[in-house]
Amino acid sequence: MPKERQPVPGRYPVTSGEVELLRDLDRPAGWMLSVEGVPQSYVDLADPTYLEFSYVQLAALVIDCLPDGPLDAVHVGGGACTIPRYISAKRPGSRHIVVEPDAGLVQLVRDQLRLKSVPRLKVRVLDGRTAAAGLADESADLFVLDAFSGATMPVELATAEYMAEIARILRPTGTLLINVADGRGLPFARRLLSTVAGAFRHVALLGEPGVLRSRRFGNLIVAASPAELPVGPLTRKAAGGLTQARCVSDEDLVKFVAGAAPIRDGDAVLSPVPPPALFS
């Protein structure tokens, strides 16, 4: 049996510029993709259930609370396909549509990070808006929105119009997960939550206390569904997990949003930019 090709660390040109593939010196099969100095994706090729980034751990916590069985999942923002790998390892038989606009990045992940080893995964080289328009009604159990251009979330993927598209694609018991990054005062996260609440009846927010209190710039996970979310298990698992986190929902979430206006197509909204020293 031929030996598997090993990834080669280094800088690689992609469609949007250049990425760096870095070996994890502490884990022999661990690899990180970095874009413009910003860590974008981490995968362990020997153990896809190992999750390095704290916000990915929180997203996985929500996924683990969903009913047992395979999932039909849509992932907008491909990167190294960390979450599809995780789901396929934990829930055999799951199917994935991964949306990634950077064709060069997709090819790099195919060539270096064994993307073909992930079963039942299809990649569509499209932007998130175009891809969503082509997906059927009630065709997904899970919709993961983890799209960043460099270190910022594209605002066109945070609008009421896009949330309505996601609501159309999800099944009545489906779940939306959004990775959002924000800093002091969390103004963008509050507006995004207001937007999501306009499309989904049930919404929860997970984050580390320091980020939720806007003491530092960081990532938060938004979970939303037409159906009731497992808030009790989420709260317990978040408090006792690898990433010590809080789950904010119901009246506490209403207070958190504090009347922030939803984001609509055409609004002049700037996506938050992390401080320059954050990744140094």
N, C-alpha and C positions, 0 to 999 in steps of 0.2 A: 504494500500500500504506500503510495507516494507521501512524503512528508509534507505537512501543510506549510504553505509559504508564510514566512514571518513578516510582520510589518516592518517597515524601514523608517526610523525617525528622520525628521527633516522638515524643511519648508517646501510647500507645494503650491503651484499656481492653481487657482480655481477661477470660475467665471467672474466672481465679484472681487477678485484680488488675490490674496495669498493666505494660506492657513499653515499652521505648524502642527506637526504630529509629534507628540512627546511621549516617551516611555516613562511609566511609573516605576521608580527604582525600588519601591517597597512591595510591589505586586508584579510578578514576572509577566502576567498576561494583561496588565492594566495599561491602557493607552488614553491619552487626552488630546482632543482637538482644540487648538487655540486660534482665535480669529482676532487679528490686530491686538494681540496681547491679552485678549479677554478669553478665559476658559469657557469653551462652548459646550463640549460634550466629553463624557468619560465612559469608557466601556472596559469591562474585564472579559476578554475573549474566552477564558476558561470558566467563568462564573457570571453569567448575565444577570443573576439576581443580586450581585454586589453593586451597590449604588454609592458613588463617591460624594455627589453634591447633596447638600441638605434639602434643597427644594425638590429634588427628584425623589428623595426619600419620603417627603410629605405627599407628593403626587402618588407614589406607590402605596402609601398608607390608605389613601382614598380607594384606589383600585382594589386593594386587598379586602376592603369592606363591602365591595359589590357582591351580589349573589354569585355562587360558585358556577364554574363552567366557562367555556370559551367565549371570547368577545369578538364582535365585529367592530374594529377600531379605526378611526381616522386620526392621523397625526399631522397637523399643520406646523411645519418646522421640523426638518428631518434630522440634521446634524448626523451624529454617528448611530442614530436609531436606538438609543439606550432604552427607552420605555417599550418600544415594540419587542426588543430582545427579552426584557424582563417579563412582559406579559406572556410571550410564547413559552418561556421557561416555566412559568407558574400556572399557565392555563393552556395546555396543549390543545391544538385545534383552532386557536384564535386566528382571525384574518385581519390583515392590516393594509390600509391605504396610507402611504406616506407622501406628503406634499412638500416638496423642496424646490424652490425656484433656481437654485444654483446647480446647473448640470455638472460642472467641474467638481463640486463637492461630492455629489452623488457618486461620480466615477471614482473619486479618491477613496470613498468609504467602501465601494465595491472591491477595489483593487487591494486596499491595505487592511481593511477591518472586517473582512469575511461577511459582507452583507448577504451573500447568497446562502449563508448557513441559517438565516432566519426563515422559517417556513411560512408559506402563504402570505408573503409580503410583496406588495406592488408599489413602485415609486412613480409618482406623477411629477414631472418637472414643470411646475406651474406655480403662479402666485396663489396665495390663499383665497383670494376672492374668486378668481377664475375657477379654481379647483372646486370650491364649494358649490358654485352654480351648476356644476356638472354632476353632482351627487344626488342620488334618488331620495325622495321623501322617506322618512322613518327607516333608514338603512343602516344606522349605526347604534351600537350600545354605548360607545365611548367616543368622545371627541376631545382630543388633546391639542390645545393651542399653546405652542411653545416656540413662537416665531420671533426672532430678533434679527435686526440688521445691525451688525456690529454688537453694540451693547444696548440698543434701544428697540422697543417694540414698535412695529409699524402701526401708526394710529388707525389706518384703514381697516385693521383687523380688530379694533376695539370699539367699533361703532354699533349703534342700535340696529342698523341695517344688516350688519354682519351677524350680530347675535340672532336676529330673526332667521337668517339662513341656517345657522347652526341648529336652532330650535326645530326647523323644518326637517333637517337631516336626522336628528336624534329620534329614537323610538320613545314611546311614552314613559318608559322606565329608564331611558338613557341618561348618561351623565356627561357633563362638560367639565373639563379641567383646564384652567388657564394659569400659566406662569407669568406673573407680572412683577417687575422690579420698580421700586420707588424709594424716595428718600424723605427728607424733612417734611413733616406735615402730611405725607402720603396723599397729595392732592390728585394725582393721576389714578392711584388705586381706588380712591373713593369715587371718582367719576366712573371708572370702569365697573365697579360694583353696582352703582346706580343703573348703569346701562344693562348689565346682566340681569338685574332684578326686574327690569322692564320686560324681559323675554322669558324668564324662568320663575316659577312660583317659589322654588326652594333654593336658597343660596347659603353657602358657608365660606368662611375665610380661614385659612390655616397659615400660621407664621410664627417665627421665633419672637419671643417677647420684645427683644431689643428692636426688631424691625417694626413690629406692630405699634410700639410706642414712639416710632420714628426717631429713635436715638442713633440709628445708623442706616445707611443705604443697604437694601437687601431685597431678596425675593420673597414673594407671597404666593400661595396657591389658592385660587378661587375654584370652588366646586359648586355646580348648579345642576338642577334637574327639574323636569316637570313633576316628578314624583318625589316623595319625601326622602331626604338624605339620612344616612345612618349617623346622625349627629352624636348620639350617645357613645357608640363605639369609636367614632372619630375623635371625640374629646379625650377618651381614655387612652387610646393608642398614641395620640399626639403628645400627651403629657408624659407617657412612659416610654416613648420610642428613642431611637438613636439621636434624633434631633428633638430636643425638648421644645415643644411648640404648644400654642393655644389654638383652639377652634372657636371662632366667633360666629354666632348665628342668631336668628330670631331678633328679639328686641335689642340685644347688644349690637347686632350688625346694623340695625336701623340707626342707632346712636352713632356708630362708627362712620356710617355714610354721611350723616348729619346734613341731609338735604342737598348733597352734591348733584349737579345737573348731569344727566346722561350725555354721552358723546354721540353726535350724529355726523353723518357724512358731510364734509365741507366745513365742519367746525375748526377753528384755528386752535388746535391743541398740540402742545409739544410733549412728546414722549420723554420721560425722565432720562437724564444722562448720568451715569455713575461718576463720582469724583475721580480725578485722574489717579490718585494714589491707591485706589481700592484694590487693583490687581497687581500692584508693584511688589 
